[in-house]
Every structure is written in C-alpha cells, then in structure tokens.
Amino acid sequence: MKRNALSALIALSLLGGGAVAQAQDFGNWYIAPRIGADIPDSNRKTDTSVWGGIGVGVWVNPHLAVDFEYGINNAEFKNNSWRPNREWESVTLGVSARWFFGDEGSQFRPYVMAGLGAQRHAAYSGSLSVNPPAPGMTSNASGWDPMATIGGGVQYNMSENMALRGEIAARYDHDNNTRGSASDSLSIGPSLAYYPSHKSGYVDGIVSVGLVYSFGHAAPPPPVEPAAPPPPPDCHTLDDDHDGVNNCDDRCPDTPAGTIVGPDGCPQKVVIDLRGVNFKFDRPKKGEHSIEPTLAVPTADSVAILDQAIDALNRYPEIKVELDGHTDSIGTDQYNQGLSERRAQIVADYLTAHGISADRITAVKGFGESQPIDTNSTKEGRARNRRTELKVENPGQ
C-alpha cells in the first residue's frame, strides 16, 4: 500500500464518521479514526513514519470504553541505498481498554489505556531473497507477532455529540521479522547487503490524535414531575415550645427550653439509676472519702457506670441532679440512714472530682432502707436495694 493510499484511508475515515453523533452513554457504539506518528525503536533502523488507524468502540460504563482497532504505517530504512523504493510495512490488529477519569459530563477527561493484539511486518514491495541464504541469515519473511500497548491521553468533549482524543502510547512488539542495525549487515555481491535477524522484541512510541463519533444518542432525561404542594400546617406539625411534642398532644405548651418532658409535653422527673455501682458490705465507713476501696469486686464495672453518668452530665450541662443513697434492711434504721448518706456523699465527691460543678448537685440525701425496689428476703433483692440514684431536675425548677 502506497503512502498516499494510507492518507486516503484516513481521510475517508474522518469524512465518513462526520455524520455520526458522539455521546458517552454506556452501551453506545462509536467510531474513532486517528492519525499520528510511529516513533520506532532505535534497533529497527527505520525512520519515524506516519501512523494511521481506526477503531470501533463501545462504552461499557461511564468510565470504561473498549475499542477494536486497526492500524498501519510504512517506514523507510535509515540506510536504504541497498533497497531503493522499498519500505517496511506494519499492520496491527488489537483490542484496547481505556479508563476515563472525571465526571461523564466533564469537558476534559484524562484516561489511561492498555491493549493486546498482533502486528504483522512485511516488505512493502516484495522481498529480497538470496539463494542459498548465507549462514546466520534470515529471509525477508513476513508474519504476525504478539504485541501489547500501554499509554494514556485526554479526551476533549467538544459538544454532546463529538469529541477529540489525543494519546501517547508505548507499543511492545515481539517482532522477529524486522532486520537489525546496518552495522550487522553482510555484503552479498557488489551491490547487495543483507541484514541478519539479531533481536526479538521492540518498543515503539505511538503519538496520535483522532475524532470520536457515536452511533447512538443520549436518552432524554425522564420528565420531572412537579413537586406536590406542601400540606397546610396543622397542630400535628407544629411544636411552638420546641420540646419535641406536637401542639395537638402538648398539655403544657409553654415549658421552658431544655425541660425534660413526658409524652404529654409536661415536665417529667428523670431518675438515673446507678444500678451496678455496688458497695462492699457496710462501706463506706465513717471518714472514707475514696470510692474505689468501698466498691465491690469487680471494681472496674462500678467505676465504668459512674463514668457514664459523668459523660451524660457533660453532654447536658443545663440539668442539675439530686443524689440519693439507699440500703437494704440489715441493721438498725439509724445506722442504715447514716450509711445511705455516706454512699450518696461519696458518689457526689466522685462526680465533682471528675469535673462536675458542685452547684449542679442540688442535694445529697440518704433514705436508709425506707424505699426498697426489691424484696429484702433474698440476697439478690438486698443487693438491688443497696443503690445510689441520680434524680435529674428540670431547668427552672
């Protein structure tokens, strides 16, 4: 194929694709004619030549496109005095994948590519033969060899229907047909030279630009239905005092901000039960101020519950608490009263020692054995009755 025939093929590809719309919607097929330069491996001893190709591709998804490609170029040997009017023709067939970055609607979309295929090399206008061949010589045979391509580029979306693609790639060709360097040539007769094959595998550079036209069109977006008008406000959608209870159900519509309310919107007493904070029997003694030695084993479990209470108080700095201590029924009423007060006080001291302001503790009270929450007839029931409680007070009360 003459070089002008190659140019004609590329021109026809460009003109023929001009009527096809380009769109980057997955599932759409497109045609991509390209033209550029083949920069050969220096060991080929061929000149840089015009490269042309055409591909048919499909968008697998908005980021991945797969192209089935054909390419061709004719290169002259750097020293072709022994081969006048003869060139080395290369034809490629392959498939390439291109991964595009950025949004589908971006004007510039960089990408990376990789491909596999086969490449055929042959003398352009016949072969030079020597019969019989000299030792170590190869004939001017042609053949297909595997190749791999890797590179990158950028696609410029000129409109919704057309794009321009520029690309730089390196092509590895496992070629055992192209001849070696002129320094390896042998003289055959007074006017002929012959190149022995000395290398299998070349890396060429391919620089190209091309157009991308799609056979399909982007599907029109579905019609947008007008939003339904908002329903007129009623008491179920209003909460004038911002307490979390709608006006229809709020029986106390003017509670101060931050007030803890029940389902009816009225202030509600909240008790933080420090169950699990277990004291040793008859502890703390009078004069004890450190809480850890007074706690039952495992001490870490009780300390963890106290720390959770501290965390809750830190998250709600507007609330205040009352500390209440309780005992089981073992012992006299007078002794249990003092023991319950000591338990409440030692918990209060722990809270203030860990950052809770003392003015947030409104009272420290002991109730002895007067307010059991379980039976005192069993060991387990008595353990539950030995407890400390945090009563949360609403702001302003």
VEXDOVEX-792440 format. One line per 4 residues: number of its first residue (from 1); their letters; for each residue y, z, x of C-alpha. Coordinates in steps of 0.2 Angstrom, whole numbers, plus 5000, padded with zeros to 4 digits. Layout:
// residues N
NUM) a) Y,Z,X  ...
// end
This chain:
// residues 397
1) mkrn) 5000,5000,5000  5017,4995,5007  5031,5007,5008  5041,4998,4995
5) alsa) 5026,4999,4984  5027,5018,4986  5045,5018,4982  5042,5008,4966
9) lial) 5029,5020,4960  5041,5035,4962  5055,5026,4953  5044,5021,4939
13) sllg) 5038,5039,4938  5056,5045,4937  5061,5032,4924  5045,5034,4914
17) ggav) 5047,5053,4912  5065,5052,4907  5062,5051,4889  5051,5067,4889
21) aqaq) 5058,5084,4884  5056,5099,4895  5053,5116,4889  5045,5132,4897
25) dfgn) 5034,5137,4882  5016,5142,4886  5004,5129,4881  5016,5114,4883
29) wyia) 5011,5100,4895  5024,5091,4906  5025,5078,4919  5033,5081,4937
33) prig) 5037,5066,4948  5043,5071,4966  5049,5063,4982  5052,5071,4999
37) adip) 5046,5071,5017  5030,5074,5026  5033,5083,5042  5017,5081,5052
41) dsnr) 5008,5092,5064  5013,5088,5081  4995,5084,5086  4994,5070,5074
45) ktdt) 5006,5060,5084  5013,5052,5069  5032,5051,5063  5040,5060,5049
49) svwg) 5037,5050,5034  5042,5048,5015  5031,5058,5004  5029,5055,4985
53) gigv) 5019,5062,4971  5017,5065,4953  5009,5079,4944  5004,5084,4926
57) gvwv) 5006,5102,4922  5004,5115,4909  5012,5132,4906  4998,5144,4905
61) nphl) 5011,5158,4901  5029,5160,4903  5027,5164,4921  5012,5153,4927
65) avdf) 5011,5134,4927  4996,5124,4933  4998,5106,4940  4986,5092,4943
69) eygi) 4994,5082,4957  4993,5066,4966  5002,5062,4982  5004,5048,4995
73) nnae) 5013,5044,5011  5012,5031,5025  5016,5037,5043  5018,5026,5059
77) fknn) 5011,5032,5075  5024,5038,5088  5017,5025,5100  5011,5010,5090
81) swrp) 5013,4997,5103  4994,4995,5104  4993,4995,5084  5008,4984,5079
85) nrew) 5011,4983,5060  4998,4996,5057  5001,5013,5049  4991,5029,5044
89) esvt) 4989,5031,5025  4987,5048,5017  4982,5051,4999  4980,5068,4991
93) lgvs) 4972,5075,4975  4973,5093,4970  4977,5107,4958  4991,5119,4961
97) arwf) 4997,5135,4953  5015,5141,4953  5020,5158,4948  5038,5159,4942
101) fgde) 5049,5175,4943  5063,5180,4931  5065,5178,4913  5060,5162,4904
105) gsqf) 5077,5158,4899  5085,5160,4917  5094,5145,4924  5087,5148,4942
109) rpyv) 5068,5153,4943  5061,5155,4960  5042,5153,4962  5028,5154,4974
113) magl) 5014,5141,4974  4996,5139,4981  4984,5124,4979  4967,5117,4983
117) gaqr) 4962,5099,4984  4956,5085,4995  4965,5072,5007  4960,5055,5012
121) haay) 4966,5047,5028  4964,5029,5032  4971,5015,5042  4984,5006,5032
125) sgsl) 4980,4988,5036  4962,4988,5042  4953,4997,5056  4952,4994,5075
129) svnp) 4934,4993,5080  4926,4992,5097  4908,4986,5098  4899,4995,5105
133) papg) 4910,5011,5104  4914,5019,5121  4906,5036,5125  4916,5050,5116
137) mtsn) 4925,5038,5104  4926,5038,5086  4928,5023,5075  4944,5021,5063
141) asgw) 4934,5028,5049  4942,5035,5033  4936,5049,5022  4940,5064,5011
145) dpma) 4943,5081,5019  4947,5098,5010  4965,5104,5010  4974,5120,5005
149) tigg) 4993,5121,5001  5004,5136,5000  5023,5137,4998  5037,5141,4987
153) gvqy) 5053,5134,4979  5066,5136,4965  5067,5128,4948  5084,5124,4941
157) nmse) 5084,5123,4922  5097,5110,4918  5095,5111,4900  5082,5117,4887
161) nmal) 5073,5100,4890  5075,5096,4908  5073,5105,4925  5075,5101,4943
165) rgei) 5062,5108,4956  5064,5110,4974  5049,5115,4985  5044,5118,5003
169) aary) 5026,5120,5007  5013,5120,5021  4998,5110,5019  4982,5113,5029
173) dhdn) 4971,5098,5031  4953,5099,5038  4955,5082,5044  4943,5074,5057
177) ntrg) 4949,5056,5055  4967,5056,5062  4967,5052,5081  4973,5064,5094
181) sasd) 4988,5063,5106  4992,5047,5117  4988,5057,5132  4970,5057,5126
185) slsi) 4969,5038,5124  4957,5027,5133  4961,5009,5138  4949,4996,5131
189) gpsl) 4953,4979,5139  4971,4973,5144  4980,4976,5128  4970,4989,5118
193) ayyp) 4970,5008,5118  4958,5019,5108  4961,5037,5103  4946,5050,5104
197) shks) 4945,5062,5090  4949,5079,5098  4955,5091,5083  4948,5095,5066
201) gyvd) 4962,5103,5055  4981,5100,5055  4995,5110,5046  5009,5098,5039
205) givs) 5025,5103,5031  5030,5095,5014  5048,5096,5008  5051,5089,4991
209) vglv) 5062,5088,4975  5057,5082,4958  5061,5082,4940  5051,5092,4926
213) ysfg) 5049,5085,4909  5039,5092,4895  5029,5083,4882  5032,5097,4869
217) haap) 5047,5106,4861  5051,5124,4859  5046,5130,4842  5061,5135,4832
221) pppv) 5063,5154,4830  5057,5161,4814  5071,5164,4801  5079,5180,4802
225) epaa) 5079,5189,4785  5095,5198,4781  5093,5217,4783  5091,5227,4766
229) pppp) 5107,5236,4762  5105,5255,4766  5101,5266,4751  5115,5276,4743
233) pdch) 5116,5293,4751  5109,5307,4741  5106,5326,4744  5089,5322,4752
237) tldd) 5098,5313,4766  5112,5325,4769  5112,5341,4779  5130,5347,4779
241) dhdg) 5127,5363,4789  5116,5354,4802  5102,5367,4800  5088,5354,4798
245) vnnc) 5086,5357,4779  5092,5344,4767  5106,5349,4755  5093,5347,4740
249) ddrc) 5082,5361,4747  5095,5371,4756  5098,5388,4746  5110,5394,4760
253) pdtp) 5121,5379,4763  5134,5387,4774  5123,5395,4788  5132,5396,4805
257) agti) 5127,5384,4818  5112,5389,4828  5105,5400,4815  5086,5400,4813
261) vgpd) 5082,5396,4795  5066,5395,4785  5061,5381,4773  5074,5386,4761
265) gcpq) 5088,5385,4773  5091,5404,4773  5092,5415,4789  5074,5420,4794
269) kvvi) 5068,5434,4806  5058,5427,4820  5046,5438,4830  5039,5433,4847
273) dlrg) 5023,5442,4848  5019,5445,4866  5000,5447,4862  4991,5446,4878
277) vnfk) 5003,5457,4888  4990,5471,4889  4994,5488,4897  4981,5499,4905
281) fdrp) 4977,5515,4896  4991,5527,4895  5003,5516,4905  5017,5516,4910
285) kkge) 5018,5534,4915  5035,5543,4914  5046,5537,4929  5036,5520,4931
289) hsie) 5048,5505,4932  5037,5491,4940  5027,5482,4926  5014,5474,4937
293) ptla) 5004,5490,4941  5004,5495,4922  4996,5479,4916  4978,5477,4913
297) vpta) 4967,5466,4923  4969,5451,4924  4987,5455,4928  4992,5437,4930
301) dsva) 4989,5432,4912  5001,5445,4906  5014,5440,4918  5012,5422,4913
305) ildq) 5016,5427,4895  5031,5436,4900  5037,5422,4910  5035,5410,4895
309) aida) 5046,5422,4884  5059,5421,4898  5059,5402,4898  5061,5402,4879
313) lnry) 5076,5414,4880  5084,5402,4894  5082,5387,4883  5091,5396,4868
317) peik) 5105,5406,4876  5113,5409,4859  5100,5420,4852  5098,5439,4855
321) veld) 5082,5449,4854  5076,5467,4850  5062,5474,4860  5049,5484,4850
325) ghtd) 5034,5494,4858  5018,5499,4848  5002,5509,4852  4985,5512,4844
329) sigt) 4981,5528,4835  4973,5538,4850  4984,5553,4855  4997,5563,4845
333) dqyn) 5011,5554,4836  5024,5562,4848  5015,5556,4863  5012,5538,4856
337) qgls) 5031,5537,4851  5036,5540,4869  5023,5529,4876  5028,5514,4865
341) erra) 5046,5517,4870  5041,5516,4888  5032,5500,4885  5047,5492,4877
345) qiva) 5058,5498,4890  5048,5492,4905  5047,5474,4897  5066,5474,4894
349) dylt) 5068,5479,4913  5057,5464,4917  5067,5452,4907  5084,5457,4914
353) ahgi) 5076,5457,4932  5072,5439,4929  5089,5433,4923  5091,5438,4905
357) sadr) 5108,5446,4902  5106,5464,4896  5119,5461,4882  5106,5449,4874
361) itav) 5094,5463,4871  5102,5472,4856  5090,5487,4856  5074,5494,4864
365) kgfg) 5063,5503,4851  5047,5512,4850  5036,5513,4834  5021,5523,4841
369) esqp) 5006,5520,4830  5016,5518,4814  5015,5499,4812  4997,5493,4816
373) idtn) 4992,5475,4814  4973,5478,4815  4961,5492,4812  4961,5506,4824
377) stke) 4942,5509,4821  4936,5497,4834  4940,5494,4852  4946,5476,4849
381) grar) 4958,5482,4835  4966,5495,4845  4969,5483,4859  4979,5472,4847
385) nrrt) 4989,5486,4841  4994,5491,4859  5008,5477,4859  5026,5473,4863
389) elkv) 5036,5462,4851  5052,5452,4853  5062,5451,4837  5074,5436,4838
393) enpg) 5091,5439,4829  5101,5425,4822  5119,5422,4829  5132,5431,4820
397) q) 5120,5444,4813
// end
